[in-house]
Amino acid sequence: MPEPKRDTGDPIAVAVYVATLSADLAMMARSTGLETLGFLLEMVRLEAESSAR
């Protein structure tokens, strides 16, 4: 997913981007044993997806 423009006034686009990025980061964290960090990033993903609705 492309990064939204920095000057975007579209909160949904930003929330979708954050959800995508945090999902990728959570997977990276968990794959290297950083379980707590992975969990927190997963919570970020869920909140971002909720905000995008």
PDB file of N, H, CA, C and O in Angstrom:
ATOM      1  N   MET A   1       0.849  -1.175   0.000  1.00  0.00           N
ATOM      2  CA  MET A   1       0.000   0.000   0.000  1.00  0.00           C
ATOM      3  C   MET A   1       0.895   1.239   0.000  1.00  0.00           C
ATOM      4  O   MET A   1       1.822   1.324   0.806  1.00  0.00           O
ATOM      5  N   PRO A   2       0.638   2.187  -0.878  1.00  0.00           N
ATOM      6  CA  PRO A   2       1.457   3.391  -0.934  1.00  0.00           C
ATOM      7  C   PRO A   2       1.234   4.271   0.290  1.00  0.00           C
ATOM      8  O   PRO A   2       0.150   4.316   0.872  1.00  0.00           O
ATOM      9  N   GLU A   3       2.292   4.959   0.647  1.00  0.00           N
ATOM     10  H   GLU A   3       3.172   4.923   0.174  1.00  0.00           H
ATOM     11  CA  GLU A   3       2.230   5.891   1.778  1.00  0.00           C
ATOM     12  C   GLU A   3       1.350   7.075   1.415  1.00  0.00           C
ATOM     13  O   GLU A   3       1.453   7.602   0.306  1.00  0.00           O
ATOM     14  N   PRO A   4       0.467   7.513   2.348  1.00  0.00           N
ATOM     15  CA  PRO A   4      -0.347   8.691   2.040  1.00  0.00           C
ATOM     16  C   PRO A   4       0.525   9.936   2.000  1.00  0.00           C
ATOM     17  O   PRO A   4       1.575   9.994   2.640  1.00  0.00           O
ATOM     18  N   LYS A   5       0.085  10.911   1.256  1.00  0.00           N
ATOM     19  H   LYS A   5      -0.768  10.864   0.737  1.00  0.00           H
ATOM     20  CA  LYS A   5       0.829  12.164   1.208  1.00  0.00           C
ATOM     21  C   LYS A   5       0.900  12.756   2.603  1.00  0.00           C
ATOM     22  O   LYS A   5      -0.054  12.656   3.374  1.00  0.00           O
ATOM     23  N   ARG A   6       2.020  13.369   2.927  1.00  0.00           N
ATOM     24  H   ARG A   6       2.795  13.451   2.301  1.00  0.00           H
ATOM     25  CA  ARG A   6       2.200  13.922   4.271  1.00  0.00           C
ATOM     26  C   ARG A   6       1.223  15.038   4.568  1.00  0.00           C
ATOM     27  O   ARG A   6       0.891  15.270   5.730  1.00  0.00           O
ATOM     28  N   ASP A   7       0.759  15.725   3.562  1.00  0.00           N
ATOM     29  H   ASP A   7       1.028  15.536   2.617  1.00  0.00           H
ATOM     30  CA  ASP A   7      -0.159  16.836   3.785  1.00  0.00           C
ATOM     31  C   ASP A   7      -1.613  16.401   3.654  1.00  0.00           C
ATOM     32  O   ASP A   7      -2.504  17.239   3.514  1.00  0.00           O
ATOM     33  N   THR A   8      -1.856  15.076   3.699  1.00  0.00           N
ATOM     34  H   THR A   8      -1.132  14.396   3.813  1.00  0.00           H
ATOM     35  CA  THR A   8      -3.211  14.585   3.515  1.00  0.00           C
ATOM     36  C   THR A   8      -4.110  15.007   4.667  1.00  0.00           C
ATOM     37  O   THR A   8      -3.704  15.014   5.829  1.00  0.00           O
ATOM     38  N   GLY A   9      -5.323  15.353   4.321  1.00  0.00           N
ATOM     39  H   GLY A   9      -5.653  15.347   3.377  1.00  0.00           H
ATOM     40  CA  GLY A   9      -6.314  15.673   5.330  1.00  0.00           C
ATOM     41  C   GLY A   9      -7.287  14.519   5.479  1.00  0.00           C
ATOM     42  O   GLY A   9      -8.353  14.672   6.075  1.00  0.00           O
ATOM     43  N   ASP A  10      -6.924  13.362   4.938  1.00  0.00           N
ATOM     44  H   ASP A  10      -6.058  13.237   4.454  1.00  0.00           H
ATOM     45  CA  ASP A  10      -7.815  12.207   4.925  1.00  0.00           C
ATOM     46  C   ASP A  10      -7.455  11.250   6.058  1.00  0.00           C
ATOM     47  O   ASP A  10      -6.526  10.453   5.924  1.00  0.00           O
ATOM     48  N   PRO A  11      -8.183  11.323   7.173  1.00  0.00           N
ATOM     49  CA  PRO A  11      -7.848  10.457   8.308  1.00  0.00           C
ATOM     50  C   PRO A  11      -8.049   8.974   8.010  1.00  0.00           C
ATOM     51  O   PRO A  11      -7.378   8.134   8.608  1.00  0.00           O
ATOM     52  N   ILE A  12      -8.952   8.639   7.104  1.00  0.00           N
ATOM     53  H   ILE A  12      -9.497   9.322   6.617  1.00  0.00           H
ATOM     54  CA  ILE A  12      -9.162   7.232   6.770  1.00  0.00           C
ATOM     55  C   ILE A  12      -7.947   6.679   6.045  1.00  0.00           C
ATOM     56  O   ILE A  12      -7.512   5.562   6.325  1.00  0.00           O
ATOM     57  N   ALA A  13      -7.399   7.443   5.123  1.00  0.00           N
ATOM     58  H   ALA A  13      -7.752   8.350   4.895  1.00  0.00           H
ATOM     59  CA  ALA A  13      -6.199   6.999   4.402  1.00  0.00           C
ATOM     60  C   ALA A  13      -5.035   6.804   5.369  1.00  0.00           C
ATOM     61  O   ALA A  13      -4.274   5.844   5.245  1.00  0.00           O
ATOM     62  N   VAL A  14      -4.903   7.696   6.310  1.00  0.00           N
ATOM     63  H   VAL A  14      -5.521   8.475   6.410  1.00  0.00           H
ATOM     64  CA  VAL A  14      -3.826   7.579   7.297  1.00  0.00           C
ATOM     65  C   VAL A  14      -4.052   6.350   8.172  1.00  0.00           C
ATOM     66  O   VAL A  14      -3.109   5.609   8.448  1.00  0.00           O
ATOM     67  N   ALA A  15      -5.282   6.127   8.609  1.00  0.00           N
ATOM     68  H   ALA A  15      -6.049   6.729   8.385  1.00  0.00           H
ATOM     69  CA  ALA A  15      -5.580   4.969   9.455  1.00  0.00           C
ATOM     70  C   ALA A  15      -5.302   3.659   8.721  1.00  0.00           C
ATOM     71  O   ALA A  15      -4.761   2.722   9.308  1.00  0.00           O
ATOM     72  N   VAL A  16      -5.664   3.590   7.455  1.00  0.00           N
ATOM     73  H   VAL A  16      -6.104   4.352   6.979  1.00  0.00           H
ATOM     74  CA  VAL A  16      -5.392   2.388   6.664  1.00  0.00           C
ATOM     75  C   VAL A  16      -3.882   2.175   6.532  1.00  0.00           C
ATOM     76  O   VAL A  16      -3.403   1.047   6.650  1.00  0.00           O
ATOM     77  N   TYR A  17      -3.149   3.231   6.293  1.00  0.00           N
ATOM     78  H   TYR A  17      -3.538   4.147   6.198  1.00  0.00           H
ATOM     79  CA  TYR A  17      -1.686   3.122   6.183  1.00  0.00           C
ATOM     80  C   TYR A  17      -1.073   2.647   7.500  1.00  0.00           C
ATOM     81  O   TYR A  17      -0.212   1.768   7.505  1.00  0.00           O
ATOM     82  N   VAL A  18      -1.515   3.224   8.608  1.00  0.00           N
ATOM     83  H   VAL A  18      -2.215   3.938   8.604  1.00  0.00           H
ATOM     84  CA  VAL A  18      -1.001   2.829   9.922  1.00  0.00           C
ATOM     85  C   VAL A  18      -1.332   1.364  10.195  1.00  0.00           C
ATOM     86  O   VAL A  18      -0.495   0.631  10.722  1.00  0.00           O
ATOM     87  N   ALA A  19      -2.535   0.933   9.844  1.00  0.00           N
ATOM     88  H   ALA A  19      -3.214   1.528   9.415  1.00  0.00           H
ATOM     89  CA  ALA A  19      -2.916  -0.467  10.042  1.00  0.00           C
ATOM     90  C   ALA A  19      -2.005  -1.400   9.262  1.00  0.00           C
ATOM     91  O   ALA A  19      -1.545  -2.413   9.789  1.00  0.00           O
ATOM     92  N   THR A  20      -1.748  -1.063   8.021  1.00  0.00           N
ATOM     93  H   THR A  20      -2.122  -0.240   7.593  1.00  0.00           H
ATOM     94  CA  THR A  20      -0.884  -1.891   7.181  1.00  0.00           C
ATOM     95  C   THR A  20       0.540  -1.929   7.716  1.00  0.00           C
ATOM     96  O   THR A  20       1.145  -2.996   7.823  1.00  0.00           O
ATOM     97  N   LEU A  21       1.061  -0.777   8.044  1.00  0.00           N
ATOM     98  H   LEU A  21       0.569   0.089   7.957  1.00  0.00           H
ATOM     99  CA  LEU A  21       2.439  -0.693   8.534  1.00  0.00           C
ATOM    100  C   LEU A  21       2.585  -1.408   9.869  1.00  0.00           C
ATOM    101  O   LEU A  21       3.553  -2.140  10.073  1.00  0.00           O
ATOM    102  N   SER A  22       1.643  -1.210  10.777  1.00  0.00           N
ATOM    103  H   SER A  22       0.857  -0.615  10.611  1.00  0.00           H
ATOM    104  CA  SER A  22       1.761  -1.838  12.089  1.00  0.00           C
ATOM    105  C   SER A  22       1.621  -3.359  11.988  1.00  0.00           C
ATOM    106  O   SER A  22       2.240  -4.083  12.768  1.00  0.00           O
ATOM    107  N   ALA A  23       0.821  -3.854  11.044  1.00  0.00           N
ATOM    108  H   ALA A  23       0.318  -3.267  10.411  1.00  0.00           H
ATOM    109  CA  ALA A  23       0.715  -5.302  10.849  1.00  0.00           C
ATOM    110  C   ALA A  23       2.054  -5.876  10.408  1.00  0.00           C
ATOM    111  O   ALA A  23       2.482  -6.919  10.901  1.00  0.00           O
ATOM    112  N   ASP A  24       2.705  -5.199   9.488  1.00  0.00           N
ATOM    113  H   ASP A  24       2.357  -4.352   9.087  1.00  0.00           H
ATOM    114  CA  ASP A  24       4.027  -5.652   9.032  1.00  0.00           C
ATOM    115  C   ASP A  24       5.043  -5.611  10.168  1.00  0.00           C
ATOM    116  O   ASP A  24       5.825  -6.547  10.337  1.00  0.00           O
ATOM    117  N   LEU A  25       5.034  -4.543  10.939  1.00  0.00           N
ATOM    118  H   LEU A  25       4.399  -3.783  10.802  1.00  0.00           H
ATOM    119  CA  LEU A  25       5.976  -4.411  12.059  1.00  0.00           C
ATOM    120  C   LEU A  25       5.709  -5.456  13.135  1.00  0.00           C
ATOM    121  O   LEU A  25       6.647  -6.002  13.716  1.00  0.00           O
ATOM    122  N   ALA A  26       4.431  -5.740  13.405  1.00  0.00           N
ATOM    123  H   ALA A  26       3.669  -5.297  12.933  1.00  0.00           H
ATOM    124  CA  ALA A  26       4.091  -6.757  14.404  1.00  0.00           C
ATOM    125  C   ALA A  26       4.625  -8.117  13.974  1.00  0.00           C
ATOM    126  O   ALA A  26       5.166  -8.863  14.791  1.00  0.00           O
ATOM    127  N   MET A  27       4.473  -8.436  12.705  1.00  0.00           N
ATOM    128  H   MET A  27       4.034  -7.830  12.041  1.00  0.00           H
ATOM    129  CA  MET A  27       4.974  -9.708  12.196  1.00  0.00           C
ATOM    130  C   MET A  27       6.502  -9.776  12.331  1.00  0.00           C
ATOM    131  O   MET A  27       7.045 -10.810  12.722  1.00  0.00           O
ATOM    132  N   MET A  28       7.177  -8.701  12.014  1.00  0.00           N
ATOM    133  H   MET A  28       6.736  -7.862  11.696  1.00  0.00           H
ATOM    134  CA  MET A  28       8.633  -8.661  12.152  1.00  0.00           C
ATOM    135  C   MET A  28       9.042  -8.840  13.604  1.00  0.00           C
ATOM    136  O   MET A  28       9.957  -9.605  13.908  1.00  0.00           O
ATOM    137  N   ALA A  29       8.367  -8.138  14.497  1.00  0.00           N
ATOM    138  H   ALA A  29       7.624  -7.516  14.251  1.00  0.00           H
ATOM    139  CA  ALA A  29       8.705  -8.213  15.916  1.00  0.00           C
ATOM    140  C   ALA A  29       8.523  -9.636  16.435  1.00  0.00           C
ATOM    141  O   ALA A  29       9.405 -10.179  17.100  1.00  0.00           O
ATOM    142  N   ARG A  30       7.388 -10.227  16.131  1.00  0.00           N
ATOM    143  H   ARG A  30       6.671  -9.786  15.591  1.00  0.00           H
ATOM    144  CA  ARG A  30       7.119 -11.577  16.629  1.00  0.00           C
ATOM    145  C   ARG A  30       8.072 -12.611  16.032  1.00  0.00           C
ATOM    146  O   ARG A  30       8.445 -13.575  16.700  1.00  0.00           O
ATOM    147  N   SER A  31       8.460 -12.413  14.789  1.00  0.00           N
ATOM    148  H   SER A  31       8.157 -11.630  14.246  1.00  0.00           H
ATOM    149  CA  SER A  31       9.358 -13.392  14.144  1.00  0.00           C
ATOM    150  C   SER A  31      10.754 -13.376  14.751  1.00  0.00           C
ATOM    151  O   SER A  31      11.533 -14.310  14.558  1.00  0.00           O
ATOM    152  N   THR A  32      11.068 -12.311  15.485  1.00  0.00           N
ATOM    153  H   THR A  32      10.435 -11.552  15.641  1.00  0.00           H
ATOM    154  CA  THR A  32      12.381 -12.227  16.131  1.00  0.00           C
ATOM    155  C   THR A  32      12.280 -12.376  17.645  1.00  0.00           C
ATOM    156  O   THR A  32      13.234 -12.090  18.370  1.00  0.00           O
ATOM    157  N   GLY A  33      11.119 -12.824  18.118  1.00  0.00           N
ATOM    158  H   GLY A  33      10.345 -13.056  17.530  1.00  0.00           H
ATOM    159  CA  GLY A  33      10.972 -13.095  19.537  1.00  0.00           C
ATOM    160  C   GLY A  33      10.551 -11.922  20.390  1.00  0.00           C
ATOM    161  O   GLY A  33      10.534 -12.020  21.617  1.00  0.00           O
ATOM    162  N   LEU A  34      10.210 -10.814  19.759  1.00  0.00           N
ATOM    163  H   LEU A  34      10.223 -10.734  18.762  1.00  0.00           H
ATOM    164  CA  LEU A  34       9.787  -9.631  20.511  1.00  0.00           C
ATOM    165  C   LEU A  34       8.264  -9.676  20.680  1.00  0.00           C
ATOM    166  O   LEU A  34       7.529  -8.903  20.064  1.00  0.00           O
ATOM    167  N   GLU A  35       7.820 -10.592  21.523  1.00  0.00           N
ATOM    168  H   GLU A  35       8.417 -11.219  22.024  1.00  0.00           H
ATOM    169  CA  GLU A  35       6.391 -10.876  21.654  1.00  0.00           C
ATOM    170  C   GLU A  35       5.592  -9.694  22.188  1.00  0.00           C
ATOM    171  O   GLU A  35       4.515  -9.396  21.672  1.00  0.00           O
ATOM    172  N   THR A  36       6.101  -9.015  23.214  1.00  0.00           N
ATOM    173  H   THR A  36       6.976  -9.256  23.634  1.00  0.00           H
ATOM    174  CA  THR A  36       5.356  -7.881  23.777  1.00  0.00           C
ATOM    175  C   THR A  36       5.232  -6.760  22.759  1.00  0.00           C
ATOM    176  O   THR A  36       4.165  -6.165  22.610  1.00  0.00           O
ATOM    177  N   LEU A  37       6.301  -6.478  22.071  1.00  0.00           N
ATOM    178  H   LEU A  37       7.168  -6.962  22.192  1.00  0.00           H
ATOM    179  CA  LEU A  37       6.263  -5.452  21.034  1.00  0.00           C
ATOM    180  C   LEU A  37       5.293  -5.859  19.921  1.00  0.00           C
ATOM    181  O   LEU A  37       4.529  -5.030  19.427  1.00  0.00           O
ATOM    182  N   GLY A  38       5.326  -7.118  19.533  1.00  0.00           N
ATOM    183  H   GLY A  38       5.948  -7.791  19.934  1.00  0.00           H
ATOM    184  CA  GLY A  38       4.394  -7.616  18.523  1.00  0.00           C
ATOM    185  C   GLY A  38       2.949  -7.462  18.971  1.00  0.00           C
ATOM    186  O   GLY A  38       2.086  -7.079  18.182  1.00  0.00           O
ATOM    187  N   PHE A  39       2.687  -7.759  20.237  1.00  0.00           N
ATOM    188  H   PHE A  39       3.389  -8.070  20.879  1.00  0.00           H
ATOM    189  CA  PHE A  39       1.342  -7.608  20.780  1.00  0.00           C
ATOM    190  C   PHE A  39       0.892  -6.155  20.733  1.00  0.00           C
ATOM    191  O   PHE A  39      -0.224  -5.859  20.305  1.00  0.00           O
ATOM    192  N   LEU A  40       1.753  -5.254  21.169  1.00  0.00           N
ATOM    193  H   LEU A  40       2.660  -5.493  21.516  1.00  0.00           H
ATOM    194  CA  LEU A  40       1.400  -3.827  21.167  1.00  0.00           C
ATOM    195  C   LEU A  40       1.145  -3.321  19.749  1.00  0.00           C
ATOM    196  O   LEU A  40       0.214  -2.548  19.525  1.00  0.00           O
ATOM    197  N   LEU A  41       1.953  -3.746  18.809  1.00  0.00           N
ATOM    198  H   LEU A  41       2.710  -4.374  18.992  1.00  0.00           H
ATOM    199  CA  LEU A  41       1.750  -3.340  17.423  1.00  0.00           C
ATOM    200  C   LEU A  41       0.459  -3.915  16.859  1.00  0.00           C
ATOM    201  O   LEU A  41      -0.192  -3.285  16.025  1.00  0.00           O
ATOM    202  N   GLU A  42       0.090  -5.099  17.307  1.00  0.00           N
ATOM    203  H   GLU A  42       0.619  -5.611  17.984  1.00  0.00           H
ATOM    204  CA  GLU A  42      -1.180  -5.687  16.883  1.00  0.00           C
ATOM    205  C   GLU A  42      -2.350  -4.863  17.427  1.00  0.00           C
ATOM    206  O   GLU A  42      -3.363  -4.699  16.748  1.00  0.00           O
ATOM    207  N   MET A  43      -2.211  -4.355  18.631  1.00  0.00           N
ATOM    208  H   MET A  43      -1.388  -4.489  19.182  1.00  0.00           H
ATOM    209  CA  MET A  43      -3.250  -3.481  19.196  1.00  0.00           C
ATOM    210  C   MET A  43      -3.352  -2.175  18.391  1.00  0.00           C
ATOM    211  O   MET A  43      -4.447  -1.653  18.184  1.00  0.00           O
ATOM    212  N   VAL A  44      -2.223  -1.665  17.950  1.00  0.00           N
ATOM    213  H   VAL A  44      -1.333  -2.089  18.118  1.00  0.00           H
ATOM    214  CA  VAL A  44      -2.213  -0.478  17.089  1.00  0.00           C
ATOM    215  C   VAL A  44      -2.962  -0.782  15.796  1.00  0.00           C
ATOM    216  O   VAL A  44      -3.764   0.029  15.333  1.00  0.00           O
ATOM    217  N   ARG A  45      -2.700  -1.945  15.216  1.00  0.00           N
ATOM    218  H   ARG A  45      -2.048  -2.603  15.592  1.00  0.00           H
ATOM    219  CA  ARG A  45      -3.370  -2.336  13.981  1.00  0.00           C
ATOM    220  C   ARG A  45      -4.883  -2.382  14.168  1.00  0.00           C
ATOM    221  O   ARG A  45      -5.632  -1.854  13.346  1.00  0.00           O
ATOM    222  N   LEU A  46      -5.323  -3.002  15.234  1.00  0.00           N
ATOM    223  H   LEU A  46      -4.715  -3.431  15.902  1.00  0.00           H
ATOM    224  CA  LEU A  46      -6.757  -3.103  15.496  1.00  0.00           C
ATOM    225  C   LEU A  46      -7.403  -1.734  15.672  1.00  0.00           C
ATOM    226  O   LEU A  46      -8.488  -1.482  15.148  1.00  0.00           O
ATOM    227  N   GLU A  47      -6.747  -0.867  16.397  1.00  0.00           N
ATOM    228  H   GLU A  47      -5.866  -1.072  16.823  1.00  0.00           H
ATOM    229  CA  GLU A  47      -7.287   0.495  16.597  1.00  0.00           C
ATOM    230  C   GLU A  47      -7.325   1.270  15.284  1.00  0.00           C
ATOM    231  O   GLU A  47      -8.289   1.982  15.006  1.00  0.00           O
ATOM    232  N   ALA A  48      -6.281   1.132  14.482  1.00  0.00           N
ATOM    233  H   ALA A  48      -5.497   0.553  14.708  1.00  0.00           H
ATOM    234  CA  ALA A  48      -6.246   1.824  13.202  1.00  0.00           C
ATOM    235  C   ALA A  48      -7.352   1.308  12.278  1.00  0.00           C
ATOM    236  O   ALA A  48      -8.011   2.097  11.601  1.00  0.00           O
ATOM    237  N   GLU A  49      -7.558  -0.007  12.250  1.00  0.00           N
ATOM    238  H   GLU A  49      -7.022  -0.648  12.800  1.00  0.00           H
ATOM    239  CA  GLU A  49      -8.623  -0.557  11.425  1.00  0.00           C
ATOM    240  C   GLU A  49      -9.988  -0.085  11.903  1.00  0.00           C
ATOM    241  O   GLU A  49     -10.868   0.200  11.091  1.00  0.00           O
ATOM    242  N   SER A  50     -10.165  -0.002  13.194  1.00  0.00           N
ATOM    243  H   SER A  50      -9.450  -0.233  13.854  1.00  0.00           H
ATOM    244  CA  SER A  50     -11.410   0.510  13.749  1.00  0.00           C
ATOM    245  C   SER A  50     -11.623   1.964  13.348  1.00  0.00           C
ATOM    246  O   SER A  50     -12.739   2.356  13.009  1.00  0.00           O
ATOM    247  N   SER A  51     -10.579   2.751  13.383  1.00  0.00           N
ATOM    248  H   SER A  51      -9.672   2.432  13.658  1.00  0.00           H
ATOM    249  CA  SER A  51     -10.660   4.162  13.002  1.00  0.00           C
ATOM    250  C   SER A  51     -10.934   4.341  11.521  1.00  0.00           C
ATOM    251  O   SER A  51     -11.519   5.345  11.115  1.00  0.00           O
ATOM    252  N   ALA A  52     -10.519   3.380  10.711  1.00  0.00           N
ATOM    253  H   ALA A  52     -10.045   2.564  11.041  1.00  0.00           H
ATOM    254  CA  ALA A  52     -10.712   3.474   9.268  1.00  0.00           C
ATOM    255  C   ALA A  52     -12.150   3.173   8.864  1.00  0.00           C
ATOM    256  O   ALA A  52     -12.557   3.501   7.749  1.00  0.00           O
ATOM    257  N   ARG A  53     -12.916   2.562   9.742  1.00  0.00           N
ATOM    258  H   ARG A  53     -12.585   2.296  10.647  1.00  0.00           H
ATOM    259  CA  ARG A  53     -14.317   2.209   9.421  1.00  0.00           C
ATOM    260  C   ARG A  53     -15.232   3.384   9.554  1.00  0.00           C
ATOM    261  O   ARG A  53     -16.434   3.260   9.322  1.00  0.00           O
TER     262      ARG A  53
END
